[in-house]
Amino acid sequence: MYGIISSPGNHHLFKSVANEELVFEAIDQFGDTEFLNACIKVSRVTLNYVLVDLTCASEDALVKGIINIVLNKPTTRIILAGFDLQVGDRTLVSLINSGVYDIVSLQDPTGADYQEIYEMNQDKLTAAIEERKILADAIRWKSSMERSEMLIENEEPEVASGSKEIKVKEKIIVKEVVKTKVINVEADSWFVVNLTRRAGASLITQSLAKYLADLDFDVRVTESPFNKPTFLYSTGEHYELPSSVIDLESDSPYQPYEYKKIKWDLKTTYKEISDADVDFLKLLIKVRQGLNLIDVGDSYFERPQILKDARKLIVVLEPDINGLWECTERKRQINTLSKKGMEIIYVINKSHDLISNEFASNNGFENHVFLPALDPEIIYKRSLKSQLLLNSTDDIDGAFIQGLNSLSKLMNIPVYKDAREPRRRRKFKIPFLKN
């Protein structure tokens, strides 16, 4: 399975070389926003590779959009194709530094030799698809200055006394350049925040975690150090918890607490924590596998640096008009993150029959799911018993489970188990026999 992002003029060439099933196609001379949106869509589907035409958008748009694919869908191979590419091209250098190594330079098929050049370009693209390139192959597109950081300094010539011989001292300085790769939050890490105050980010986080853990997904829940303990009394024998790195006890090796097949990074005290005490992002980048749900709640809007390296965001809100009016500034901040390429899903919590897709579109909640309001008595009873909400699903509204299923799919999590509908009793007519 493969995809194409191309300009209209090169679309036919790209389609002519692949034998696999084409499952994604975006053909246009893209503006910056349109190209980024196309790349975001690529990151939501499963592809073996995507062919990207380097003539279909501006340099800045190409770099920003393709890096979005690299971060959000690292398993998708990206093949870049352009015409008469030059060594040292700024776009190529930026993308090579981001880990994209499959680059094909085609010849512009014009003039009398059009058919011959077209077929030659087909052969080049076919070869690029069949053989994955590595850094050693891509390095040729960097300039010689970038390949080597060697500086040669020639000193002024010295003339030896009583001699006509000129001695030249050549001083060679080899400058070692150490490039530090910035470690961003893992591509499968999702931050969960409230748009309207106390909209239910923590409830959604622990419910989604339990739902996915029951489907045997590797799930980890991280609690913001800036919030009060939220999950402490929902995770069983909490008094046996070890000191948490979130509580500043980081001198000894830290292992997350496991409960109900979920790894928990819990805040276990009410100690006040300042920005200087905890580097929250350093905590998050320790998570290197599985799905990480990070419950930030309302604290993001007080400390926006929390989401500096985030790539994916779940925004929880209640469909209350007055509450939305009060959160206009928060929505503006979320819109800014979206424009920067962050993937955002809105969870409209405590929805009801009067809340529709029209409500979502009118308020700018494009990528959204609905979750119904739950009986407060059920939530209260679970908390009294120190249980997670989904410890039992017998008394949970089926629409809530289906909503979690839909949310998982929007997150591009391969959930194949749909919520089952209740069995319907069949009615049989028994014929009445007359004597």
SEMAR-43394 format. One record per residue (C-alpha): z negated, x, y. Coordinates in steps of 0.05 Angstrom, whole numbers, padded with zeros to 5 digits, always signed. Layout:
N
ZXY;...
This chain:
435
+00000+00000+00000;+00018+00027+00068;+00024+00008+00141;+00070+00023+00200;+00056+00029+00274;+00123+00042+00307;+00168+00030+00366;+00225-00020+00355;+00277+00035+00354;+00247+00074+00296;+00220+00016+00255;+00279+00013+00207;+00275+00088+00192;+00201+00083+00173;+00211+00022+00129;+00269+00055+00092;+00230+00112+00061;+00170+00079+00026;+00169+00049-00043;+00100+00019-00037;+00080-00050-00013;+00080-00057+00063;+00015-00093+00081;+00009-00077+00155;+00062-00074+00209;+00057-00068+00284;+00123-00058+00321;+00124-00051+00397;+00127-00004+00456;+00051-00009+00463;+00008-00008+00524;-00058+00030+00517;-00100-00031+00498;-00047-00060+00451;-00042+00006+00413;-00118+00011+00406;-00120-00060+00380;-00067-00043+00328;-00107+00017+00305;-00171-00026+00300;-00132-00074+00255;-00110-00016+00211;-00182+00004+00201;-00198-00065+00174;-00148-00063+00117;-00143-00018+00056;-00083+00027+00059;-00062+00090+00023;-00029+00115+00087;-00003+00092+00154;+00059+00119+00188;+00050+00127+00263;+00109+00135+00310;+00088+00184+00365;+00139+00153+00413;+00108+00083+00412;+00051+00095+00461;+00025+00142+00514;-00010+00208+00496;-00079+00183+00514;-00069+00118+00476;-00045+00155+00414;-00105+00201+00413;-00156+00146+00426;-00126+00097+00376;-00114+00146+00319;-00184+00176+00326;-00210+00104+00320;-00176+00101+00251;-00204+00169+00231;-00275+00146+00248;-00273+00076+00221;-00227+00085+00160;-00231+00158+00139;-00200+00141+00071;-00134+00121+00103;-00084+00178+00107;-00049+00182+00174;+00022+00210+00178;+00047+00226+00248;+00122+00227+00261;+00156+00247+00325;+00222+00275+00350;+00232+00349+00366;+00157+00363+00368;+00136+00426+00404;+00083+00477+00386;+00022+00469+00430;+00034+00395+00443;-00030+00368+00473;-00029+00304+00431;-00019+00342+00366;-00074+00392+00381;-00124+00337+00396;-00107+00300+00332;-00109+00363+00289;-00178+00377+00316;-00197+00307+00294;-00174+00320+00222;-00103+00293+00222;-00058+00344+00188;+00004+00304+00164;+00055+00317+00219;+00131+00309+00213;+00180+00332+00266;+00245+00292+00263;+00311+00304+00296;+00337+00254+00346;+00396+00220+00310;+00448+00216+00365;+00521+00234+00371;+00574+00239+00317;+00526+00266+00265;+00482+00204+00268;+00486+00186+00195;+00474+00257+00171;+00414+00266+00216;+00386+00198+00197;+00388+00216+00123;+00356+00283+00137;+00299+00248+00174;+00291+00202+00114;+00284+00262+00069;+00231+00293+00115;+00190+00229+00117;+00195+00221+00041;+00171+00292+00031;+00113+00281+00079;+00091+00219+00042;+00093+00254-00026;+00055+00317-00005;-00010+00314+00033;-00018+00369+00084;-00080+00411+00098;-00106+00448+00159;-00067+00510+00140;-00002+00470+00145;-00020+00436+00211;-00044+00499+00246;+00028+00518+00261;+00030+00465+00314;-00024+00500+00354;-00005+00553+00405;-00017+00626+00388;-00073+00628+00440;-00109+00572+00404;-00098+00605+00336;-00129+00669+00357;-00184+00682+00407;-00169+00756+00414;-00172+00786+00483;-00143+00855+00496;-00167+00892+00557;-00129+00954+00580;-00170+01001+00623;-00139+01043+00679;-00107+01107+00651;-00148+01170+00657;-00116+01238+00671;-00152+01297+00638;-00169+01354+00685;-00120+01412+00681;-00072+01372+00639;-00012+01329+00651;-00026+01288+00589;-00045+01216+00604;-00097+01187+00558;-00099+01112+00553;-00162+01078+00528;-00148+01012+00496;-00208+00967+00487;-00200+00910+00439;-00251+00855+00443;-00252+00804+00388;-00284+00741+00412;-00313+00698+00357;-00307+00624+00374;-00355+00579+00337;-00335+00506+00343;-00391+00457+00330;-00368+00391+00301;-00403+00333+00334;-00434+00290+00280;-00427+00217+00299;-00462+00159+00266;-00430+00147+00198;-00370+00101+00197;-00409+00052+00153;-00468+00047+00200;-00475-00018+00238;-00521-00029+00297;-00550-00099+00304;-00570-00122+00374;-00590-00187+00407;-00546-00214+00463;-00592-00272+00480;-00666-00253+00477;-00699-00256+00409;-00636-00286+00379;-00653-00263+00308;-00625-00192+00300;-00682-00173+00253;-00675-00235+00211;-00599-00225+00205;-00609-00151+00188;-00658-00162+00131;-00620-00223+00104;-00553-00186+00103;-00586-00125+00071;-00617-00168+00015;-00552-00206+00005;-00512-00141-00004;-00566-00107-00045;-00564-00165-00094;-00490-00150-00101;-00508-00078-00119;-00487-00046-00053;-00524+00016-00030;-00560-00010+00032;-00607+00023+00081;-00644-00011+00138;-00667+00030+00198;-00715+00001+00248;-00711+00021+00321;-00770+00065+00340;-00772+00030+00408;-00790-00038+00378;-00855-00063+00349;-00860-00063+00273;-00817-00120+00247;-00803-00108+00173;-00872-00080+00157;-00901-00145+00131;-00839-00167+00093;-00833-00108+00046;-00888-00118-00006;-00946-00070-00011;-00937-00043+00059;-01006-00009+00060;-00979+00042+00010;-00923+00064+00056;-00918+00138+00071;-00918+00161+00144;-00850+00148+00173;-00806+00195+00212;-00800+00138+00261;-00875+00146+00274;-00865+00219+00294;-00892+00247+00228;-00830+00290+00218;-00863+00356+00196;-00859+00337+00122;-00796+00316+00084;-00784+00242+00094;-00757+00194+00043;-00743+00121+00060;-00787+00069+00028;-00751+00029-00027;-00763-00045-00037;-00718-00097-00068;-00663-00045-00079;-00661-00031-00004;-00680+00035+00030;-00724+00021+00090;-00737+00066+00150;-00797+00029+00176;-00839+00033+00238;-00910+00028+00212;-00953+00033+00275;-00956+00001+00343;-00958+00070+00377;-00919+00073+00441;-00859+00118+00435;-00820+00147+00493;-00749+00173+00497;-00775+00244+00500;-00813+00236+00435;-00757+00211+00390;-00684+00230+00389;-00661+00166+00357;-00590+00191+00344;-00616+00251+00304;-00651+00203+00258;-00589+00161+00247;-00541+00218+00229;-00585+00236+00170;-00556+00176+00134;-00495+00202+00097;-00480+00149+00045;-00483+00075+00033;-00486+00021+00085;-00535+00031+00142;-00559-00029+00183;-00596-00007+00246;-00638-00061+00278;-00640-00046+00352;-00657-00117+00375;-00666-00122+00451;-00682-00048+00462;-00609-00027+00471;-00604-00058+00539;-00664-00018+00563;-00638+00047+00532;-00562+00044+00528;-00560+00117+00505;-00580+00091+00436;-00508+00070+00423;-00476+00133+00451;-00446+00153+00383;-00442+00084+00352;-00376+00057+00327;-00394-00011+00300;-00437-00066+00329;-00463-00134+00306;-00483-00177+00366;-00530-00236+00351;-00535-00294+00398;-00559-00366+00401;-00510-00419+00428;-00555-00438+00486;-00517-00444+00552;-00577-00426+00595;-00592-00366+00551;-00520-00342+00557;-00522-00349+00633;-00583-00305+00634;-00548-00252+00592;-00485-00243+00635;-00502-00170+00648;-00514-00157+00574;-00446-00188+00558;-00414-00143+00610;-00444-00082+00576;-00418-00106+00508;-00348-00116+00537;-00350-00045+00563;-00366-00019+00494;-00308-00060+00465;-00259-00030+00515;-00281+00039+00492;-00259+00023+00422;-00324-00001+00390;-00314-00053+00335;-00356-00114+00351;-00374-00175+00310;-00411-00234+00341;-00460-00273+00298;-00472-00342+00329;-00540-00357+00299;-00573-00425+00295;-00506-00459+00304;-00495-00534+00292;-00438-00584+00287;-00425-00584+00362;-00412-00509+00363;-00339-00494+00347;-00288-00439+00350;-00270-00465+00419;-00341-00449+00443;-00333-00378+00415;-00265-00366+00448;-00286-00395+00515;-00345-00347+00518;-00306-00285+00495;-00334-00281+00424;-00268-00265+00390;-00291-00235+00324;-00347-00283+00302;-00383-00319+00247;-00429-00379+00249;-00498-00381+00216;-00536-00448+00214;-00607-00457+00237;-00658-00450+00181;-00720-00491+00171;-00776-00453+00209;-00825-00474+00155;-00786-00433+00103;-00786-00372+00147;-00861-00380+00161;-00878-00388+00087;-00839-00325+00069;-00875-00284+00122;-00943-00310+00098;-00926-00284+00028;-00899-00217+00055;-00830-00234+00029;-00759-00225+00053;-00723-00289+00072;-00675-00283+00014;-00727-00267-00039;-00708-00336-00063;-00646-00374-00044;-00663-00441-00076;-00687-00471-00011;-00637-00435+00035;-00579-00473+00065;-00515-00455+00026;-00478-00450+00093;-00524-00392+00112;-00506-00353+00049;-00433-00368+00060;-00440-00343+00132;-00468-00277+00106;-00409-00273+00059;-00361-00283+00117;-00398-00231+00158;-00392-00180+00102;-00317-00191+00098;-00310-00182+00174;-00348-00116+00165;-00294-00097+00115;-00344-00094+00058;-00308-00111-00007;-00349-00172-00026;-00315-00208-00083;-00370-00256-00099;-00364-00319-00058;-00421-00368-00050;-00414-00418-00105;-00408-00491-00090;-00457-00537-00126;-00431-00568-00189;-00405-00638-00182;-00425-00688-00234;-00367-00721-00268;-00367-00795-00277;-00340-00823-00341;-00320-00896-00351;-00341-00923-00417;-00296-00980-00440;-00332-01045-00455;-00314-01069-00524;-00312-01144-00537;-00333-01171-00604;
